Amino acid sequence: MNPKTCAMENPLGSLCTNPHHLNIWKARELYSRRTHSLFMEREKMTDQNQSKRRLRVCVATCNRADYSKLAPIMFGIKSQPEEFDLEVVVLGSHLIDDYGNTFRMIEQDDFDIGSKLHTIVRGEDEAAMVESVGLALVKLPDVLQRLCPDILIVHGDRFDALALATAAALMNIRILHLEGGEVSGTIDDLIRHAISKLSHYHACCTPRAEQYLIAMCEDHSRILLAGCPSYDKLLSTNHKDDYMDIIKSWLGDKVQRHDYVVALQHPVTTDIQHSIKIYGLMLDALLSFNKKTLILFPNIDAGSKEMVRVMRKKGIEQHPNFRAVKHIPFEQFIQLVCHAGCMIGNSSCGVREAGAFGTPVINLGTRQTGRETGENVLHVRDADTHNKIYHALELQFGKRYPCSKIYGDGNAVPRILKFLRSIDLDEPLQKTFCFPSVKDSISQDIDHILETQSALSVDLGGTNLRVAIICRKGNIVKKYSQPNPKTFEARMQLILKMCFDAMRDAVSLNCRILGVGVSTGGRVNPQEGVVLHSTKLVPEWSSVNLRTPISDALHLPVWVDNDGNCAALAERKFGHGKGVEDFVTIITGTGIGGGIIHNSELVHGSSFCAAELGHIMVSLEGPECSCGSHGCIEAYASGQALQREAKRLHDEDLLKVEGMEMKLSEHVTAAHLISAAKLGNSKANAVLNRACTALGVGIVNILHIVNPSLVILSGVLASYYVTPVQHIIAERALFSAQSIKVVTSDLEEPALLGAASMVLDYATRRTY
């Protein structure tokens, strides 16, 4: 074949006419398309797997008891490898020969143990327990860092579990705590509740435990009422056919069901000597009772060594009626408990698992005080001789009680697995607590008892300078007022004099002054306590540091803010804004001002001129405003603007109408304008309509920008403006903003109360 006449590299070429070559190209093209399709399908599956990755769960077990609760969950997790990745960590008494090297039963259950940590410091006393916790905390970080689990499952109330929870919490690993919220009356309570506080999620066993967790301020949405996981196995293996083989293997061929005792007593670490005494009396009672007894060695808590000495001193291990063992596999142990004539001791198994079988139980001492128990449990809290315990054995031995399901119904594991699936790893790791609402605390400091906590409030208005003593409830104890001087020096001298007078009077009025709050017109930097710029209403009042001279003279902390902001703060603490997250306050007085509360915080703006509501322009060609601009709301609707229009009408002899009383020497005010309008003066009515429209349009603009849930009108003109403003909002606002409420303030002195609120919120450690 002539290569010049064949275009094998170009399937679209026209040079090749060989049918065989064309078929090759078609096959290649089909293969390429299929390969690309398979590749895209794999990419899609990979993306799906990545978006729904397996939850990496670490289960840490410390001893034979907690493994009986954790094993059912571990089997459940292992059975669903497409959803969960199981890691197992073994530590504590599992790895000690004296306690049966119980880690082997975990391996026999076919679990891969990722880490074995020798964390027990021998000594069996209080110091050894503390050292064991410390050793575990030293070793755990490397293991947890290597395994990097999404969640760690911890059980119960053992000191080993406390080390696990502490390490995981400090390493930002989510924790699921099993069996929290329960009460047992010993050091276990402290450890159990401490683990609950460190944990992010809870799987509890009883409704009472759930309520206790809620009472401990745990988030109800993170609490699962699951039941005890061991009950899943208990209730399914209650009536095994081979139970007699198990009984005979541990107690001999001659023993029959319901004709032997299971004894299991642990030390009480908060009262070791008493628990040793009770243990000795139990052994004496069992010796006298003369029944076959299966007795298990106590756990590794402080005091266990002394208890073993007592057992050996009484010859229990050699006695023909006793079989002393360090460990029994859980499946066999529950069969032995199920068919026992009685169980005696202070193990939680007696008040929990034994109830599922109706096995009679004698609970000794205080270790399980507070536990929920069924009617099968008889308590012997204290004894001086073995007679009381012997009598309890006579009462209980051989009885059968109704089965109790206080701690579970056999479906705990499916609930826990479903709960694990629901955990959102994208939600914030930081744990939050659900604290109940509480009353303000009452200090027991003698000064606080004898005195009323109060603030000194200063209001610098355009006309008057006012000072007031205001208590925490917002009551004005005493108020002082003087004309506001026109010069800076005279004004500062008067402020200090009035404050000194108020401080002196506060002593006799039994008021403790916590600080000074200053409300002033103009633009204010509250962080520095400086008036940056003021309007023409207050002359010589720009670049003024108010905080330093007042604080230096009175030796008190000082807060300063704009009068409009203070009015908003007053509403937030004492008025209609209490409990409202987003609202706007508008002052209608000599000028127009206001404040904005957004997300319960006061808005100041980047240069402290937020909420200068009076200077929102509503007209391009309007009357001149005190700020120097034209067409501001204040130029139309303030008291000063209305007074100006009233004077103009009066000068033109257009103000006074029939029925209106007005003396020749009387100063013309906005009140005369309103009075004339009410009596039918069309000129006065036109001025007021224009003022209402300007204010209403300005508020509509505010609604469209800030979108508050409430507008509060304050000041002397508020009651006049509220109805017209509501009409304008209904006519001109967007539909979604038309339902926003407009109310008038109930506060008589918003500026003074707002200044006081700055002091009271800061000085009593509330959020400002």
Disulfide bonds with the S-S distance in Angstrom:
none
